Amino acid sequence: YHRRLTDLSSKIGPRRLALAAAWLTVGLMAASITRWPLLVVVVPGLGIGLPLLLGKPSNRELELLQALDRWVRTMAAILPTGRSIGDAIRVSVRQAPTLLVEPLSLLVDRLDDRWTLTQALYAMADDLDSADADAVLASLALAAQRGGTGAQATLSSLADAIQERLKALREIEAERAKPRIVVRQVTTITLTVLGGALLFGGTFFEPYRSGIGQVILAVLITAYLGSLVFLRRLTVARPRQRILRRAT
């Protein structure tokens, strides 16, 4: 049992455990002051959940596209030196963006294990699982099958296309951020007003101390959190359909 707890704490992380313990303490204090048992659960839930729901979600698509843009430009600069595509990939690992270092290193390992370049590129596409990566790696695989002919021109065109897509994605991300900012402001104001009313409102919230009142309060909070979850799902980018299938 102790070992399971240790494994769980290592997965969650000491910082998150400390944060959860702090919010649980605040919830216990709030419940004892207001005599609302529900606050033991609500306060930690809001303290931990709201930053996740109202914070900026990670955009792997944008981050990966930025990494691909840097890598493609690096490859385009290496190829004119007379190297083959495979050799250029090996050299590019040392200058690759952090997000691509591991997939590229694995690609080189596969080449060392006598995989063909096409097989290794398609396997890397499966590792990255991205439509943008598929376009880049499929172009490299096609150029490799043609003996490297036109590889530099292909990469230069890809770099220009990636730049256009990056510009579009950044504009989309800016538009998605606007409703999150508004909801964050409304939530902050609402919690501040409700907290002040709870402390100084006298008997205004007295009905919520009853059993049925606690149930109604739980339903209202759940409904609000549900709307935040729905909003977050609307502002998270959906992955595009891939063009390459799993390598065999």
N, C-alpha and C positions, 0 to 999 in steps of 0.2 A: 504493500500500500504506500509506504514511504517512497519507494522507488518510482511509483506511478506519479505521485505528487511532484517529485523532483523533475521527472521527464516533462510533465505538464507545465511546470513553472519555467523550464528552460525554453520550451516552445513559445510560451506567451511572452516571456521576457520580464526581467525584474522591474523595468520602468513601468510597464503596463500593469503589473501586479501592484506596485506601489500606488499608481494612480487609482486603480480600482479600490484599493483599501482606503485611500483618502476620501474618495467619493462615498464609500459605504459608511465611513465615520460621519461625514456630513449628513448623510441620509438618516442615520440613527439619531443624531442631534436634532435634526429638523422634525423627525417623528415624535421625539420626546417633548419638544417645545409646543408643537401644534396639536399633538394627540391625533395625528393622521398616520396610522400604521402603513398606509400605502407609500408614504414618502421614503420608507426604507428601500423600496425597489425603484421608485420613480426618480429620486435624486441621482443615484448612481447611473441609472439608465439614461437620463438626460445628459448628465455630465460626460459620459463616455460616448453616447450615441450621437448627440447633436454635432460635435465637431466632425464626426465621420460623415454625417448626412449633409451638413452645410459647408464642409470644406471642399476644396478643389479636388476633384477626382483625378487620379493619374491617367494620362492619355498615352497608352503604350504605342498606339498607332503613330502619333506625332513624334514621340521620342525615337521610335524605330526608323521613321522616315528621315529624321535629322541625321541619325547614325548612318543610314544607307547613303544619304547625300554626300557625307564626308568620305565614306569608303569608295563610292563610285568615282569621285574626283581624284582620290588617291590612286585608284587603279588606272584611271585615264592618264595620269602623269607618269606612271611606271611603265606602261605598255610601250610607249615610243622608244624606250631604251633597248628594245630588241628582245625582251623577255617574252616567253609564252604566257598564256593566261594562267596556267598552273603555277609557274614560277612567280608571276606577278602577285598571285594570291598569297603565296608563301611570304613574299616580302612585305605585303600590305598588313600582315598580322601585327607587325611591330608598331605600325602607325594607326591601327584600327581604333575606332571609338570603343569605349568600355562595353557598350551593349553588344558589340559584335565580336569581341575578343574570344569569348568562349566558343561560339558557333564556328568561327573561322579556324580556331585551333583544332576543333573536332574535325572540320573538313580536311585540314592538313594531315591529321592522323589517319583519316580514311584513305587519303591518297597514298600515304606511306604503307597502308595495308593492301595496296594494289587495287583499290577501287578506281574505276574510270572517273575522269573529271566530271562527266555528266551525271553519273550516279552520286558522286559526292555533293555536287551542287543541288541536285534534287533532294537529297537527304537533309542538307542544310535548310532548304526551303521548308521541309517538314518540321525541322527544329524551331524555326522562326514563326511558322504558322501565320503568315501575313500575305495578303494579296500584293502589297507593295514589294515585299521581298521576292515573291514569285516572279514579278515582272523583271526585276534586276537579274535574278539567278537564271531564269529561263533564257534571257538574252545572252548571258555569258555562256550557257550551255550550247546554245545555237551557234555562237561564234566559235566555240571550241570545236564543234563538229565540222566547221568549215575551215579548220586549221588556223583560227585566229584572224582570218580575213575580215576586215571591217570592224574589229573589236573596239578600237579607239573611237571611231565615229559613232558606234552604237552607244558606248559609255557616255560620250559627250551629249548625245541626244537624250539619253536617260537622265543625265544630270540636269539638263534644262527642264525636262518634264517633271522631275522631282521638285525642282524649285517652284514651279507653278503650283504643284499640288500642296507643297508646304505653305505657300502663301494663302491658298484657299482654306487649308485646315486651320491656320492661325486665325483667320477671319471668323470661321465657324466657332472656334473655341472662345473667341472674344464675345460672340453673340450668346453662347451658352452660359457664359459667366454672369451675364446681366440678371437673369431671374434668380440665380443663387445669391447674388449680392442683396437684392431686394428682400428675399425671404429671410436672409440672415439678419438684416436690419429689423424687419418686422418681428422676428422671433426674439431678438434681444430686447426690443422695447416691450413686447408682451410679457416676457419673463420678469423684467424689471418692475413693471406695473403690478403684476400679480404678486411678486415677492413683497413689494411695499404694502399692497392691500392686505396681504396675509398677516403681516407684522402689525400694521396700524389700523386695520379695518374693523376692529372690534368683532362683533358677532355676525358680520356679513357672510363669512364662510362657515358658520356654525353647522348648517345642514350637511356639509360634506364630512362631518365627523361621525355621522351615523353609518351603519353598515351599508344601507342602500346608497347613501351619499358617496361612500368610497367606491362602490361599484360604478356609479355614474361618472365619477371623476376618472376612473380607470378607462372607461369607454371613451371619454372625451380625449384623454391623453393619447390613447391608442389610435384614435381617428386622426389626430393631428400628426403623430409620427408616421402613420400610414401615408398621409398626403406628402410628407417630406420624402419618404421612400419612393413614392410615385414620381415626384419631381426629379429626384436624383436619377432615376431610370431614364427619364426623358432627356436629361442633359449629358448622359454618358454615350459616347460614340459607339455605334454598333459595328462589329467587324464586317468587312466586305467579303464577298465570295471569292475564294481562292481559285486560281487558274491552273495550278499544278496538283496532281494527285500524288499520293504517297509512293515513294520510290520502292521498287521491288528488286 
